């Protein structure tokens, strides 16, 4: 059974060494209560009574991997500000090596502030610069990353379209990975998937796939597969894994497809669920699971984290319990 296989692999196989490269951000949460409207505008007055800061973006992928049991290196760029210090301190507290993170004087660290009342998000405020990193910084980062790519079992590109994963850097990393036999998994963003050409796996959600494939509507499995194969043809990727929200996860190749039904019974917040899926796929593939097994495990991992408010993570014991209850 998959539960026993996962337990044995997690406890007996060598610890996977995974390199995550991507856009780093700080998720800032303000929790409070609201009992009246403002006299200044028709908006609620929120009395904040709790605040938290959590690493987000590619750092959340790394956080998920740590909790699954992987050894993780994280490459990326932050600004030169107090929020960059927050990110690095949180990474250190989590046990994530941050020596591959570079401070870029030309940008501010991305911060997403969410105001939560009860179980509902009232507003999100973003501070960010999303211009591409400079050619010099790109060269420096790739030079830093190359030895860690060589040591990694899997390389994950976590693209949030904030300027780090430029087309040239993305293709340089993927080409290098392929030249030394390393699989690259991509969590994509934006409309141009040509920058992911040669990746082993690309993981869009349904909306991202429709936009990238220039498909007006994906309402049937046939629509889904048709759109996916546009991307597969353009990128030469081996797999497209499409997260389908309440419909589960689709595994699509140029010749076949499988849809795994959703494992979730309760949904409170989908924030960070995509990070959990790509992290779990990377961890399981590094342990030697096949794609359907990895996607099944990732489906259950996502079903756990969406029961929590904000970006959450899970662990192998929780996933095994979910698999047993399915």
SULLINCOR-V912455 format. One record per run of one state. SS is the DSSP state (h for helix, s for strand, l for the rest). FROM is the first residue (numbers start at 1). TO is the last residue. If there is no record, write none. Layout:
SS:FROM:TO
SS:FROM:TO
//
This chain:
l:1:1
h:2:12
l:13:16
s:17:22
l:23:23
s:24:37
l:38:43
s:44:57
h:58:68
l:69:70
s:71:78
l:79:81
h:82:94
l:95:96
s:97:103
l:104:109
s:110:117
l:118:119
s:120:127
l:128:134
h:135:151
l:152:153
s:154:158
l:159:166
h:167:179
l:180:182
s:183:187
l:188:192
h:193:196
l:197:200
s:201:202
l:203:204
s:205:205
h:206:212
l:213:220
h:221:235
l:236:238
s:239:243
l:244:244
h:245:247
l:248:248
s:249:252
l:253:256
s:257:260
l:261:272
h:273:287
l:288:290
h:291:305
l:306:315
h:316:325
l:326:326
//
